[in-house]
Amino acid sequence: MLIARYFSLLATLACATAAPLIERTGLLPPSQDPWYEAPKDLDALAPGSILKSRKPPAPIAAFGIESVNLQAAHQIMYKTTNSFNGSTATVTTVLIPHNADLTKVLSYQSIVDAASIDCATSYALQLGSKSGVVFGTFTTQAELFLIAALLDKGWVVVLPDYLGPHSAFLANRLAAHAVLDGIRAVTKSTAFTGVQHNATVALWGYSGGSVATGWAAELHASYAPELNIVGAALGGTVPSIPPVVKAVNKGYAAGLLPSGFLGLAAEYPELKGIIHEQVVPKHRPAFEKVRKQCLVADLEEFFYEDVVAMLEEPSILTSGALATILGEVAMGKSAPKMPLYVYKPVHDEISPVVNTDDLVEFYCANGGSVQYERDWVSLHGTLLATGAPKALSWLIGLVDGKPQPTGCSTSNVFSSFLDLKALEIFPKAILDDLWALLKEPIGPRRHWYWL
């Protein structure tokens, strides 16, 4: 019966994707939506203060093709602080399933990896969102597949726009503050979301989302110690940027470099003129496009290009202001006090595994508790999916209060997907949840009609 349902699901997806995604005229991107304008005089407010809230203008969407049947969804704008502890504001999206357990919250940091505010998660999750790029904001909507299992268990899931109001990709201290202050805001939203102020919270993120997650875990004890964050799952970790530059330049992911440069320029004043000062004139138009497009378009724009050679002085990557900032945004500034589950491809083509090995070693040498799994088969993109079931299993056990190993352990596996815990989750929960995204209310105690 499961096989029959699987092929029925494929047929449903095929029919749905045959029709083009039409952008709704009433759904404004953040750059054009007045609601995204923050109030003045934020300095008097505490980080995490709620500034405004609303129901999303359009339904939350699965794969950009079908609305998701949730109990409720909210967008909350809140006060946070930037990399220099100055006042700023950003938005988080709160997804509440049917029959929700309002004491359990997952903060999921999605993969944005872009320097355009119109790629923000709060916009990308909505049906009809489109950023004028190949597949538009499809990649963020596809990540609903990963969190559906937790929504199905009744957890509240929050997804912050952790790059802030100017999409400062790689400004990781800002991202950490945005994650933690987003949780503060959600735990203050009981009056309209029902989420309990003392809710148990877990963090999860992959690739670019893992950096925001890891930084939030590192800063939790010093920045927001009152939050009941019990652990974090980090997948496809990217601890340091210089090795990434070497790994992706001239490759399929070379487009990450211009978006990273411009993301940092949106946060750090000394980099504001980076395009006109450091990019060879004939390549400046391509770099300027990055300000208005999302991840997939950036990758397409610079597909297998030598981005480093587009710089007037490639030495800026190893000395001067940019090199200093790249050091500042690296992970490993302190060891998280919470337990971590870290999963990483041994043959990661984006960020070399040795950098994650070193990060885990640093955490463990400084009192951290890390369960580290190195996957021999997966690549950076594939572990996003194949590593998710085991990460889900770990998160569920953690938040449910099941005893967890203490200290540090490292395991090398052929594939995380073949783990018994993963196999317990994937055949039913993942397929059921994908079906639920397209057909049924999401939440506990659903009644399935087997096909």
C-alpha positions as CSV (number, residue, x, y, z in Angstrom):
1,M,0.0,0.0,0.0
2,L,2.9,2.3,0.7
3,I,4.2,1.8,-2.8
4,A,0.8,2.6,-4.3
5,R,0.6,5.8,-2.3
6,Y,4.2,6.7,-3.4
7,F,3.3,6.5,-7.1
8,S,0.0,8.4,-6.5
9,L,2.1,11.1,-4.8
10,L,4.4,11.2,-7.9
11,A,1.4,11.6,-10.1
12,T,0.1,14.4,-8.0
13,L,3.4,16.2,-8.1
14,A,3.7,15.7,-11.9
15,C,0.3,17.2,-12.5
16,A,1.0,20.1,-10.1
17,T,4.4,21.0,-11.6
18,A,3.1,20.8,-15.2
19,A,1.4,24.2,-14.6
20,P,3.7,27.2,-14.4
21,L,3.9,29.2,-11.2
22,I,2.0,32.4,-11.6
23,E,3.1,35.3,-9.4
24,R,0.2,36.8,-7.5
25,T,-0.2,40.4,-8.2
26,G,-1.2,41.0,-4.5
27,L,2.0,39.4,-3.1
28,L,4.7,42.1,-2.9
29,P,8.3,41.1,-2.3
30,P,9.9,42.6,0.8
31,S,11.7,45.3,-1.2
32,Q,8.3,46.7,-2.3
33,D,6.1,45.8,0.8
34,P,5.7,48.7,3.2
35,W,5.1,46.2,6.0
36,Y,8.8,45.3,6.0
37,E,9.7,48.9,7.0
38,A,10.8,48.8,10.6
39,P,9.6,51.5,13.1
40,K,11.9,54.2,14.1
41,D,13.7,54.6,17.5
42,L,14.4,50.9,18.2
43,D,17.2,51.7,20.7
44,A,14.8,51.9,23.7
45,L,13.4,48.4,23.0
46,A,14.9,45.2,24.3
47,P,16.2,42.7,21.7
48,G,13.3,40.3,20.9
49,S,10.6,42.9,21.3
50,I,7.7,42.4,19.0
51,L,7.2,45.4,16.6
52,K,4.3,44.2,14.5
53,S,2.7,41.0,13.3
54,R,0.3,39.8,10.6
55,K,-1.0,36.7,8.8
56,P,1.1,36.0,5.7
57,P,-0.5,37.8,2.7
58,A,-0.5,34.4,0.8
59,P,-0.7,30.8,2.0
60,I,2.4,28.9,3.0
61,A,3.3,26.8,0.0
62,A,4.8,23.4,-0.7
63,F,7.3,23.4,-3.6
64,G,5.6,26.6,-4.9
65,I,2.7,24.6,-6.2
66,E,0.2,24.0,-3.4
67,S,-0.8,25.7,-0.2
68,V,-0.1,23.8,3.1
69,N,-3.0,23.0,5.4
70,L,-1.8,24.5,8.8
71,Q,-3.8,25.6,11.7
72,A,-2.2,29.0,11.5
73,A,0.8,31.0,10.3
74,H,2.1,34.3,11.5
75,Q,4.8,36.8,10.5
76,I,6.4,38.7,13.3
77,M,8.7,41.6,13.0
78,Y,11.0,42.0,16.0
79,K,13.9,44.0,17.3
80,T,17.3,42.5,17.0
81,T,20.9,43.7,16.9
82,N,23.5,43.7,14.1
83,S,27.1,42.6,14.1
84,F,28.1,45.7,16.0
85,N,25.2,45.5,18.6
86,G,23.3,48.3,16.8
87,S,19.5,48.2,16.7
88,T,17.8,46.6,13.7
89,A,14.8,44.6,12.9
90,T,13.9,41.5,11.0
91,V,11.0,39.0,10.5
92,T,10.3,35.4,11.6
93,T,7.6,33.1,10.2
94,V,5.7,31.0,12.7
95,L,4.0,27.8,11.4
96,I,1.5,26.2,13.7
97,P,0.1,22.7,12.8
98,H,-3.3,21.4,13.7
99,N,-3.4,20.0,17.3
100,A,-0.2,21.7,18.0
101,D,2.0,21.1,21.1
102,L,2.7,24.8,21.9
103,T,5.5,23.8,24.3
104,K,7.8,22.5,21.6
105,V,9.4,24.8,19.1
106,L,11.9,24.2,16.3
107,S,13.8,27.2,14.9
108,Y,14.8,26.1,11.4
109,Q,17.3,28.3,9.6
110,S,16.7,27.8,5.9
111,I,19.2,27.9,3.1
112,V,19.1,31.5,1.6
113,D,22.7,32.2,0.6
114,A,21.7,35.3,-1.3
115,A,22.3,39.1,-1.1
116,S,18.8,40.1,-2.1
117,I,16.1,40.8,0.5
118,D,13.5,39.4,-1.9
119,C,15.0,35.9,-1.2
120,A,14.0,36.2,2.5
121,T,12.4,33.1,4.0
122,S,9.2,35.0,5.1
123,Y,8.5,35.9,1.5
124,A,9.8,32.7,-0.1
125,L,7.6,30.4,1.9
126,Q,4.4,31.9,0.4
127,L,2.5,30.6,-2.6
128,G,3.2,32.9,-5.5
129,S,6.5,34.2,-4.2
130,K,8.9,34.7,-7.1
131,S,12.1,36.6,-7.3
132,G,12.5,36.7,-11.1
133,V,15.0,33.9,-11.1
134,V,15.1,30.3,-12.4
135,F,12.9,28.4,-10.0
136,G,12.3,31.6,-8.0
137,T,12.3,30.9,-4.3
138,F,11.6,27.2,-4.9
139,T,14.6,26.1,-2.8
140,T,13.3,27.5,0.4
141,Q,9.8,26.1,-0.2
142,A,11.3,22.7,-0.8
143,E,12.8,22.7,2.7
144,L,9.3,22.4,4.0
145,F,9.8,18.8,3.2
146,L,12.4,18.5,5.9
147,I,10.4,20.1,8.7
148,A,7.1,18.5,7.8
149,A,7.7,15.5,10.1
150,L,8.0,17.9,13.1
151,L,4.9,19.8,12.1
152,D,3.2,16.5,11.8
153,K,4.2,15.7,15.4
154,G,2.6,19.0,16.5
155,W,5.8,21.1,16.9
156,V,5.6,24.8,16.2
157,V,8.3,25.6,13.6
158,V,9.7,29.1,13.3
159,L,11.9,30.3,10.3
160,P,13.7,33.6,10.9
161,D,14.9,36.0,8.2
162,Y,18.3,35.7,9.8
163,L,20.2,37.7,7.2
164,G,18.4,40.8,8.4
165,P,16.7,43.6,6.5
166,H,19.6,44.0,4.0
167,S,20.2,40.3,3.3
168,A,23.7,40.4,4.8
169,F,24.8,36.9,3.8
170,L,27.8,35.7,5.8
171,A,27.3,38.4,8.5
172,N,27.1,35.5,11.0
173,R,27.0,37.4,14.3
174,L,24.0,39.3,12.9
175,A,22.5,36.0,11.9
176,A,23.0,34.5,15.4
177,H,21.3,37.5,17.0
178,A,18.4,37.3,14.6
179,V,17.9,33.6,15.4
180,L,18.0,34.1,19.1
181,D,15.9,37.2,19.1
182,G,13.4,35.5,16.9
183,I,12.9,32.8,19.5
184,R,12.6,35.6,22.1
185,A,9.8,37.2,20.0
186,V,8.0,33.9,19.5
187,T,8.0,33.1,23.2
188,K,6.5,36.6,23.8
189,S,3.7,36.0,21.2
190,T,1.5,33.8,23.4
191,A,-1.4,36.2,23.1
192,F,-1.8,35.5,19.4
193,T,0.2,32.4,18.6
194,G,-0.4,30.4,21.8
195,V,3.3,29.4,22.0
196,Q,4.3,29.1,25.6
197,H,6.9,31.5,27.0
198,N,8.9,28.6,28.5
199,A,8.7,26.4,25.4
200,T,11.4,23.9,24.8
201,V,13.4,24.9,21.7
202,A,15.7,23.1,19.3
203,L,17.7,24.6,16.4
204,W,18.3,23.0,13.0
205,G,20.0,24.2,9.8
206,Y,21.9,22.9,6.8
207,S,24.7,24.5,4.8
208,G,24.2,28.3,5.0
209,G,21.5,27.6,7.6
210,S,23.9,25.6,9.6
211,V,26.2,28.6,10.0
212,A,23.4,30.7,11.5
213,T,22.4,27.8,13.7
214,G,26.0,27.1,14.9
215,W,26.6,30.8,15.6
216,A,23.4,31.0,17.5
217,A,24.4,27.9,19.5
218,E,27.8,29.5,20.3
219,L,26.2,32.8,21.4
220,H,23.2,31.4,23.3
221,A,24.8,31.3,26.7
222,S,26.1,34.9,26.5
223,Y,23.4,36.6,24.4
224,A,20.1,34.9,25.3
225,P,20.7,32.6,28.3
226,E,17.1,32.7,29.4
227,L,15.9,30.8,26.3
228,N,15.3,27.1,26.9
229,I,17.3,25.9,23.9
230,V,18.1,22.2,24.4
231,G,20.3,21.5,21.4
232,A,21.1,22.0,17.8
233,A,21.5,19.9,14.6
234,L,24.0,21.2,12.1
235,G,24.3,19.7,8.6
236,G,26.7,20.4,5.8
237,T,28.6,22.8,8.1
238,V,30.6,25.7,6.6
239,P,33.0,26.7,9.4
240,S,35.3,29.0,7.4
241,I,35.0,30.9,4.2
242,P,38.6,31.0,2.7
243,P,38.6,27.2,2.1
244,V,35.2,27.6,0.4
245,V,36.5,30.2,-1.9
246,K,39.2,27.8,-3.1
247,A,36.8,24.8,-3.3
248,V,34.0,26.5,-5.3
249,N,35.9,28.9,-7.6
250,K,35.7,27.7,-11.2
251,G,33.0,25.2,-10.1
252,Y,29.3,24.8,-10.3
253,A,28.9,26.8,-7.0
254,A,31.1,29.7,-7.9
255,G,28.1,32.0,-7.6
256,L,28.2,31.7,-3.9
257,L,31.3,34.0,-3.9
258,P,29.7,37.2,-5.4
259,S,26.6,36.8,-3.1
260,G,28.9,36.4,-0.1
261,F,31.0,39.5,-1.0
262,L,27.9,41.6,-1.5
263,G,26.2,40.1,1.6
264,L,29.2,41.2,3.8
265,A,29.2,44.6,2.0
266,A,25.6,45.1,3.2
267,E,26.8,44.8,6.8
268,Y,30.4,46.1,7.0
269,P,30.9,49.7,6.0
270,E,34.5,49.2,4.9
271,L,33.2,46.8,2.1
272,K,30.4,49.1,0.7
273,G,32.3,49.9,-2.4
274,I,33.6,46.5,-3.1
275,I,32.1,46.2,-6.6
276,H,33.4,49.5,-8.0
277,E,36.7,49.2,-6.1
278,Q,37.6,45.6,-6.5
279,V,35.7,44.1,-9.5
280,V,37.1,44.3,-13.0
281,P,34.8,46.7,-14.9
282,K,33.5,44.2,-17.5
283,H,32.3,41.9,-14.7
284,R,30.5,44.5,-12.6
285,P,27.1,44.1,-14.3
286,A,27.1,40.4,-13.4
287,F,27.9,41.3,-9.8
288,E,25.2,43.9,-9.7
289,K,22.6,41.3,-10.7
290,V,23.4,39.5,-7.5
291,R,21.7,42.2,-5.6
292,K,18.3,41.3,-7.1
293,Q,18.4,37.5,-7.5
294,C,18.4,34.4,-5.4
295,L,20.7,31.4,-5.0
296,V,19.8,29.4,-8.1
297,A,20.2,32.4,-10.4
298,D,23.5,33.3,-8.7
299,L,24.8,29.8,-9.4
300,E,23.6,29.9,-13.0
301,E,25.2,33.4,-13.5
302,F,28.6,32.3,-12.4
303,F,28.5,28.6,-13.4
304,Y,32.1,27.3,-13.6
305,E,33.4,30.9,-13.7
306,D,36.7,32.0,-12.3
307,V,35.3,34.6,-9.9
308,V,38.6,35.2,-8.1
309,A,40.0,36.3,-11.5
310,M,37.2,38.9,-11.8
311,L,38.8,40.8,-8.9
312,E,41.2,43.6,-9.5
313,E,43.4,42.4,-6.6
314,P,42.7,38.8,-5.6
315,S,45.0,39.4,-2.7
316,I,42.1,41.1,-0.9
317,L,41.0,37.5,0.0
318,T,44.2,37.0,2.1
319,S,45.0,40.4,3.4
320,G,43.2,43.7,4.3
321,A,39.7,44.4,5.4
322,L,37.9,41.6,3.6
323,A,40.4,38.9,4.9
324,T,40.0,40.3,8.4
325,I,36.2,40.1,8.2
326,L,36.3,36.6,6.8
327,G,38.2,35.6,9.9
328,E,35.6,37.4,12.1
329,V,32.6,35.5,10.6
330,A,34.2,32.0,11.0
331,M,32.6,29.6,13.4
332,G,34.5,28.4,16.5
333,K,34.6,31.5,18.6
334,S,33.2,29.6,21.7
335,A,31.9,26.1,22.5
336,P,28.1,25.8,22.7
337,K,26.8,24.8,26.1
338,M,24.0,22.7,24.5
339,P,24.4,19.3,22.8
340,L,25.1,19.2,19.1
341,Y,24.4,16.7,16.3
342,V,26.8,17.5,13.4
343,Y,26.6,15.6,10.1
344,K,28.9,16.2,7.2
345,P,29.9,14.7,3.9
346,V,33.5,13.4,3.9
347,H,33.7,14.4,0.3
348,D,31.9,17.8,0.7
349,E,32.7,19.7,-2.5
350,I,31.7,23.1,-1.0
351,S,33.4,23.2,2.4
352,P,36.2,20.7,3.1
353,V,35.5,18.2,5.8
354,V,38.8,18.9,7.6
355,N,37.4,22.3,8.6
356,T,34.4,20.7,10.3
357,D,36.7,18.1,11.9
358,D,38.7,21.0,13.4
359,L,35.6,22.8,14.5
360,V,34.3,19.7,16.3
361,E,37.7,19.2,17.9
362,F,37.6,22.8,19.2
363,Y,34.2,22.4,20.6
364,C,35.1,19.1,22.4
365,A,38.4,20.5,23.7
366,N,36.4,23.3,25.3
367,G,33.7,21.3,27.1
368,G,31.2,20.8,24.3
369,S,29.0,17.8,23.8
370,V,29.0,16.8,20.1
371,Q,27.7,13.7,18.3
372,Y,29.6,14.0,15.0
373,E,28.7,11.8,11.9
374,R,30.9,11.8,8.8
375,D,29.0,10.5,5.7
376,W,31.3,8.8,3.1
377,V,28.8,8.6,0.2
378,S,26.8,11.9,0.2
379,L,27.9,15.1,-1.3
380,H,27.0,18.6,0.0
381,G,23.7,18.8,-1.9
382,T,22.6,15.2,-1.3
383,L,23.2,15.1,2.4
384,L,20.5,17.8,2.8
385,A,18.0,15.0,2.1
386,T,19.8,11.8,3.0
387,G,20.9,13.2,6.4
388,A,17.6,14.7,7.4
389,P,15.9,11.5,8.8
390,K,18.6,10.9,11.3
391,A,18.7,14.6,12.3
392,L,15.0,14.4,12.8
393,S,15.3,11.4,15.0
394,W,18.0,13.1,17.1
395,L,15.9,16.3,17.4
396,I,12.8,14.4,18.4
397,G,14.6,12.4,21.1
398,L,16.2,15.5,22.4
399,V,13.0,17.6,22.7
400,D,11.0,14.6,24.0
401,G,13.5,14.4,26.9
402,K,15.0,11.0,26.1
403,P,18.5,10.5,27.6
404,Q,21.2,11.7,25.3
405,P,24.9,10.7,25.2
406,T,27.2,13.2,26.9
407,G,30.6,14.2,25.7
408,C,31.9,13.7,22.2
409,S,31.8,10.9,19.7
410,T,32.7,10.7,16.0
411,S,31.4,8.0,13.7
412,N,32.1,7.3,10.0
413,V,29.2,5.9,8.1
414,F,28.7,4.7,4.6
415,S,25.4,6.7,4.4
416,S,23.4,8.4,7.1
417,F,20.3,7.4,5.1
418,L,21.0,3.7,5.9
419,D,21.0,4.2,9.6
420,L,18.2,2.2,11.4
421,K,16.8,5.3,13.0
422,A,16.7,7.0,9.6
423,L,15.0,3.9,8.0
424,E,12.4,4.0,10.8
425,I,11.5,7.5,9.9
426,F,11.8,7.8,6.1
427,P,9.4,5.2,4.6
428,K,6.3,6.4,6.5
429,A,6.9,9.7,8.1
430,I,8.6,11.5,5.2
431,L,6.4,10.2,2.5
432,D,3.3,10.7,4.6
433,D,4.4,14.3,5.4
434,L,5.1,15.0,1.7
435,W,1.6,13.7,0.9
436,A,0.2,15.9,3.8
437,L,1.9,19.0,2.3
438,L,-0.2,18.5,-0.8
439,K,-3.4,17.0,0.5
440,E,-4.1,16.7,4.2
441,P,-4.1,18.9,7.4
442,I,-0.7,18.8,9.0
443,G,-0.6,17.8,12.6
444,P,-1.0,14.9,15.0
445,R,-3.9,12.4,14.9
446,R,-4.5,12.6,11.2
447,H,-6.7,9.8,9.7
448,W,-5.1,8.4,6.6
449,Y,-7.2,6.8,3.8
450,W,-4.8,4.3,2.3
451,L,-4.8,4.1,-1.5
